[in-house]
Amino acid sequence: MSNFTTATEFLLMGFSDIRELQILYSFLLFLIYCAGLMGNLLIVMITTFDRRLHTPMYFFLRNLAMLDACYLSITTPQASINSLVNNRVISVTGCAAQVFLVVFMTYVELTLLTVMARDRYVAICHPLHYPVIMSPRVCLQMTLTCLLTGLVYAGFHTGYTFCLSFCQSNVVHQFFCDIPSLLRISCSDTFSNKLSLLASALVVGISCYTFITASYVRIFSTVLKFPVKEDQKKAFSTCIPHISVVSLFLISGIYVYFQTPSDSGSLKDIIFSLFYTVIPPFLNPIIYSLRNKQIKGAIRIFMTKALSLRNKA
């Protein structure tokens, strides 16, 4: 089998064949995208301009917000436009770019959430050593490691996927281009692709999940020893949102990437894909801002200053 792509374009799966529902879904996706984008950009601005939030925890939160704003922009706007104009066509180059960016963002999101668990563990279990262990240099190195290893991971899987031939069908059973859907429509032997994808996803996923779980087991055991209930409540308020985001992200991603081929191509498949590509980036700013007093206080100050400047103008 020759290693070239015979398809010149792909057809993405729509949310519905009914025109009225297509317009409705387009409008809903547009609202989710705008709300998620504004929420994440607000967190970026708040944590950048408020010097009280220049700590490792908010440094990682700012990076997560920037990542989520980009993550939302990869699939959601195009899905909204495609549904509105009833156009499902995407070029091979566009599909490859989307695959690379989705894999890259997914990898970096998971590893960054793992780093954030490490930050919470050090802050709660080793508070006296926190400024040394989580110094600005270490935080920057951790973030760069997530980004650089993500580039390698995404580049390998994207290149390996598009070495295949797609001569049987060009219909991708998903609302965006992703590797599992492309492997199902390839006419090449995909065993090595599936094996490498499964092995790497298991290594990365299990490693991150184990590290996060171990971190929070130690955090909760330490928090329960706090004599003051208010301190326990404060510690839990910073940890529970993180656990919620990680759980939603991992469960939905596992379902999509490890389901059997016979279960693919359904509306249920698309809905679960939304839960790891759209919902977490959309919910992150809501979860972190609603349960974080410092973020809420900084937002109130920011809004007050913005209104005062507007009134002066």
Secondary structure as a PSIPRED ss2 file (coil, helix, strand):
# PSIPRED VFORMAT (PSIPRED V4.0)

   1 M C   1.000  0.000  0.000
   2 S C   1.000  0.000  0.000
   3 N C   1.000  0.000  0.000
   4 F C   1.000  0.000  0.000
   5 T C   1.000  0.000  0.000
   6 T C   1.000  0.000  0.000
   7 A C   1.000  0.000  0.000
   8 T C   1.000  0.000  0.000
   9 E E   0.000  0.000  1.000
  10 F E   0.000  0.000  1.000
  11 L E   0.000  0.000  1.000
  12 L E   0.000  0.000  1.000
  13 M C   1.000  0.000  0.000
  14 G C   1.000  0.000  0.000
  15 F C   1.000  0.000  0.000
  16 S C   1.000  0.000  0.000
  17 D C   1.000  0.000  0.000
  18 I C   1.000  0.000  0.000
  19 R H   0.000  1.000  0.000
  20 E H   0.000  1.000  0.000
  21 L H   0.000  1.000  0.000
  22 Q H   0.000  1.000  0.000
  23 I H   0.000  1.000  0.000
  24 L H   0.000  1.000  0.000
  25 Y H   0.000  1.000  0.000
  26 S H   0.000  1.000  0.000
  27 F H   0.000  1.000  0.000
  28 L H   0.000  1.000  0.000
  29 L H   0.000  1.000  0.000
  30 F H   0.000  1.000  0.000
  31 L H   0.000  1.000  0.000
  32 I H   0.000  1.000  0.000
  33 Y H   0.000  1.000  0.000
  34 C H   0.000  1.000  0.000
  35 A H   0.000  1.000  0.000
  36 G H   0.000  1.000  0.000
  37 L H   0.000  1.000  0.000
  38 M H   0.000  1.000  0.000
  39 G H   0.000  1.000  0.000
  40 N H   0.000  1.000  0.000
  41 L H   0.000  1.000  0.000
  42 L H   0.000  1.000  0.000
  43 I H   0.000  1.000  0.000
  44 V H   0.000  1.000  0.000
  45 M H   0.000  1.000  0.000
  46 I H   0.000  1.000  0.000
  47 T H   0.000  1.000  0.000
  48 T H   0.000  1.000  0.000
  49 F H   0.000  1.000  0.000
  50 D C   1.000  0.000  0.000
  51 R H   0.000  1.000  0.000
  52 R H   0.000  1.000  0.000
  53 L H   0.000  1.000  0.000
  54 H C   1.000  0.000  0.000
  55 T C   1.000  0.000  0.000
  56 P H   0.000  1.000  0.000
  57 M H   0.000  1.000  0.000
  58 Y H   0.000  1.000  0.000
  59 F H   0.000  1.000  0.000
  60 F H   0.000  1.000  0.000
  61 L H   0.000  1.000  0.000
  62 R H   0.000  1.000  0.000
  63 N H   0.000  1.000  0.000
  64 L H   0.000  1.000  0.000
  65 A H   0.000  1.000  0.000
  66 M H   0.000  1.000  0.000
  67 L H   0.000  1.000  0.000
  68 D H   0.000  1.000  0.000
  69 A H   0.000  1.000  0.000
  70 C H   0.000  1.000  0.000
  71 Y H   0.000  1.000  0.000
  72 L H   0.000  1.000  0.000
  73 S H   0.000  1.000  0.000
  74 I H   0.000  1.000  0.000
  75 T H   0.000  1.000  0.000
  76 T H   0.000  1.000  0.000
  77 P H   0.000  1.000  0.000
  78 Q H   0.000  1.000  0.000
  79 A H   0.000  1.000  0.000
  80 S H   0.000  1.000  0.000
  81 I H   0.000  1.000  0.000
  82 N H   0.000  1.000  0.000
  83 S H   0.000  1.000  0.000
  84 L H   0.000  1.000  0.000
  85 V H   0.000  1.000  0.000
  86 N C   1.000  0.000  0.000
  87 N C   1.000  0.000  0.000
  88 R C   1.000  0.000  0.000
  89 V E   0.000  0.000  1.000
  90 I E   0.000  0.000  1.000
  91 S E   0.000  0.000  1.000
  92 V H   0.000  1.000  0.000
  93 T H   0.000  1.000  0.000
  94 G H   0.000  1.000  0.000
  95 C H   0.000  1.000  0.000
  96 A H   0.000  1.000  0.000
  97 A H   0.000  1.000  0.000
  98 Q H   0.000  1.000  0.000
  99 V H   0.000  1.000  0.000
 100 F H   0.000  1.000  0.000
 101 L H   0.000  1.000  0.000
 102 V H   0.000  1.000  0.000
 103 V H   0.000  1.000  0.000
 104 F H   0.000  1.000  0.000
 105 M H   0.000  1.000  0.000
 106 T H   0.000  1.000  0.000
 107 Y H   0.000  1.000  0.000
 108 V H   0.000  1.000  0.000
 109 E H   0.000  1.000  0.000
 110 L H   0.000  1.000  0.000
 111 T H   0.000  1.000  0.000
 112 L H   0.000  1.000  0.000
 113 L H   0.000  1.000  0.000
 114 T H   0.000  1.000  0.000
 115 V H   0.000  1.000  0.000
 116 M H   0.000  1.000  0.000
 117 A H   0.000  1.000  0.000
 118 R H   0.000  1.000  0.000
 119 D H   0.000  1.000  0.000
 120 R H   0.000  1.000  0.000
 121 Y H   0.000  1.000  0.000
 122 V H   0.000  1.000  0.000
 123 A H   0.000  1.000  0.000
 124 I H   0.000  1.000  0.000
 125 C H   0.000  1.000  0.000
 126 H C   1.000  0.000  0.000
 127 P H   0.000  1.000  0.000
 128 L H   0.000  1.000  0.000
 129 H H   0.000  1.000  0.000
 130 Y H   0.000  1.000  0.000
 131 P H   0.000  1.000  0.000
 132 V H   0.000  1.000  0.000
 133 I H   0.000  1.000  0.000
 134 M C   1.000  0.000  0.000
 135 S C   1.000  0.000  0.000
 136 P H   0.000  1.000  0.000
 137 R H   0.000  1.000  0.000
 138 V H   0.000  1.000  0.000
 139 C H   0.000  1.000  0.000
 140 L H   0.000  1.000  0.000
 141 Q H   0.000  1.000  0.000
 142 M H   0.000  1.000  0.000
 143 T H   0.000  1.000  0.000
 144 L H   0.000  1.000  0.000
 145 T H   0.000  1.000  0.000
 146 C H   0.000  1.000  0.000
 147 L H   0.000  1.000  0.000
 148 L H   0.000  1.000  0.000
 149 T H   0.000  1.000  0.000
 150 G H   0.000  1.000  0.000
 151 L H   0.000  1.000  0.000
 152 V H   0.000  1.000  0.000
 153 Y H   0.000  1.000  0.000
 154 A H   0.000  1.000  0.000
 155 G H   0.000  1.000  0.000
 156 F H   0.000  1.000  0.000
 157 H H   0.000  1.000  0.000
 158 T H   0.000  1.000  0.000
 159 G H   0.000  1.000  0.000
 160 Y H   0.000  1.000  0.000
 161 T H   0.000  1.000  0.000
 162 F C   1.000  0.000  0.000
 163 C C   1.000  0.000  0.000
 164 L C   1.000  0.000  0.000
 165 S C   1.000  0.000  0.000
 166 F C   1.000  0.000  0.000
 167 C C   1.000  0.000  0.000
 168 Q C   1.000  0.000  0.000
 169 S C   1.000  0.000  0.000
 170 N C   1.000  0.000  0.000
 171 V E   0.000  0.000  1.000
 172 V E   0.000  0.000  1.000
 173 H C   1.000  0.000  0.000
 174 Q C   1.000  0.000  0.000
 175 F C   1.000  0.000  0.000
 176 F C   1.000  0.000  0.000
 177 C C   1.000  0.000  0.000
 178 D C   1.000  0.000  0.000
 179 I H   0.000  1.000  0.000
 180 P H   0.000  1.000  0.000
 181 S H   0.000  1.000  0.000
 182 L H   0.000  1.000  0.000
 183 L H   0.000  1.000  0.000
 184 R H   0.000  1.000  0.000
 185 I H   0.000  1.000  0.000
 186 S C   1.000  0.000  0.000
 187 C C   1.000  0.000  0.000
 188 S C   1.000  0.000  0.000
 189 D C   1.000  0.000  0.000
 190 T C   1.000  0.000  0.000
 191 F H   0.000  1.000  0.000
 192 S H   0.000  1.000  0.000
 193 N H   0.000  1.000  0.000
 194 K H   0.000  1.000  0.000
 195 L H   0.000  1.000  0.000
 196 S H   0.000  1.000  0.000
 197 L H   0.000  1.000  0.000
 198 L H   0.000  1.000  0.000
 199 A H   0.000  1.000  0.000
 200 S H   0.000  1.000  0.000
 201 A H   0.000  1.000  0.000
 202 L H   0.000  1.000  0.000
 203 V H   0.000  1.000  0.000
 204 V H   0.000  1.000  0.000
 205 G H   0.000  1.000  0.000
 206 I H   0.000  1.000  0.000
 207 S H   0.000  1.000  0.000
 208 C H   0.000  1.000  0.000
 209 Y H   0.000  1.000  0.000
 210 T H   0.000  1.000  0.000
 211 F H   0.000  1.000  0.000
 212 I H   0.000  1.000  0.000
 213 T H   0.000  1.000  0.000
 214 A H   0.000  1.000  0.000
 215 S H   0.000  1.000  0.000
 216 Y H   0.000  1.000  0.000
 217 V H   0.000  1.000  0.000
 218 R H   0.000  1.000  0.000
 219 I H   0.000  1.000  0.000
 220 F H   0.000  1.000  0.000
 221 S H   0.000  1.000  0.000
 222 T H   0.000  1.000  0.000
 223 V H   0.000  1.000  0.000
 224 L C   1.000  0.000  0.000
 225 K C   1.000  0.000  0.000
 226 F C   1.000  0.000  0.000
 227 P C   1.000  0.000  0.000
 228 V C   1.000  0.000  0.000
 229 K H   0.000  1.000  0.000
 230 E H   0.000  1.000  0.000
 231 D H   0.000  1.000  0.000
 232 Q H   0.000  1.000  0.000
 233 K H   0.000  1.000  0.000
 234 K H   0.000  1.000  0.000
 235 A H   0.000  1.000  0.000
 236 F H   0.000  1.000  0.000
 237 S H   0.000  1.000  0.000
 238 T H   0.000  1.000  0.000
 239 C H   0.000  1.000  0.000
 240 I H   0.000  1.000  0.000
 241 P H   0.000  1.000  0.000
 242 H H   0.000  1.000  0.000
 243 I H   0.000  1.000  0.000
 244 S H   0.000  1.000  0.000
 245 V H   0.000  1.000  0.000
 246 V H   0.000  1.000  0.000
 247 S H   0.000  1.000  0.000
 248 L H   0.000  1.000  0.000
 249 F H   0.000  1.000  0.000
 250 L H   0.000  1.000  0.000
 251 I H   0.000  1.000  0.000
 252 S H   0.000  1.000  0.000
 253 G H   0.000  1.000  0.000
 254 I H   0.000  1.000  0.000
 255 Y H   0.000  1.000  0.000
 256 V H   0.000  1.000  0.000
 257 Y H   0.000  1.000  0.000
 258 F H   0.000  1.000  0.000
 259 Q C   1.000  0.000  0.000
 260 T C   1.000  0.000  0.000
 261 P H   0.000  1.000  0.000
 262 S H   0.000  1.000  0.000
 263 D H   0.000  1.000  0.000
 264 S C   1.000  0.000  0.000
 265 G C   1.000  0.000  0.000
 266 S C   1.000  0.000  0.000
 267 L H   0.000  1.000  0.000
 268 K H   0.000  1.000  0.000
 269 D H   0.000  1.000  0.000
 270 I H   0.000  1.000  0.000
 271 I H   0.000  1.000  0.000
 272 F H   0.000  1.000  0.000
 273 S H   0.000  1.000  0.000
 274 L H   0.000  1.000  0.000
 275 F H   0.000  1.000  0.000
 276 Y H   0.000  1.000  0.000
 277 T H   0.000  1.000  0.000
 278 V C   1.000  0.000  0.000
 279 I H   0.000  1.000  0.000
 280 P H   0.000  1.000  0.000
 281 P H   0.000  1.000  0.000
 282 F H   0.000  1.000  0.000
 283 L H   0.000  1.000  0.000
 284 N H   0.000  1.000  0.000
 285 P H   0.000  1.000  0.000
 286 I H   0.000  1.000  0.000
 287 I H   0.000  1.000  0.000
 288 Y H   0.000  1.000  0.000
 289 S H   0.000  1.000  0.000
 290 L H   0.000  1.000  0.000
 291 R C   1.000  0.000  0.000
 292 N C   1.000  0.000  0.000
 293 K H   0.000  1.000  0.000
 294 Q H   0.000  1.000  0.000
 295 I H   0.000  1.000  0.000
 296 K H   0.000  1.000  0.000
 297 G H   0.000  1.000  0.000
 298 A H   0.000  1.000  0.000
 299 I H   0.000  1.000  0.000
 300 R H   0.000  1.000  0.000
 301 I H   0.000  1.000  0.000
 302 F H   0.000  1.000  0.000
 303 M H   0.000  1.000  0.000
 304 T H   0.000  1.000  0.000
 305 K H   0.000  1.000  0.000
 306 A H   0.000  1.000  0.000
 307 L H   0.000  1.000  0.000
 308 S H   0.000  1.000  0.000
 309 L H   0.000  1.000  0.000
 310 R H   0.000  1.000  0.000
 311 N H   0.000  1.000  0.000
 312 K H   0.000  1.000  0.000
 313 A C   1.000  0.000  0.000
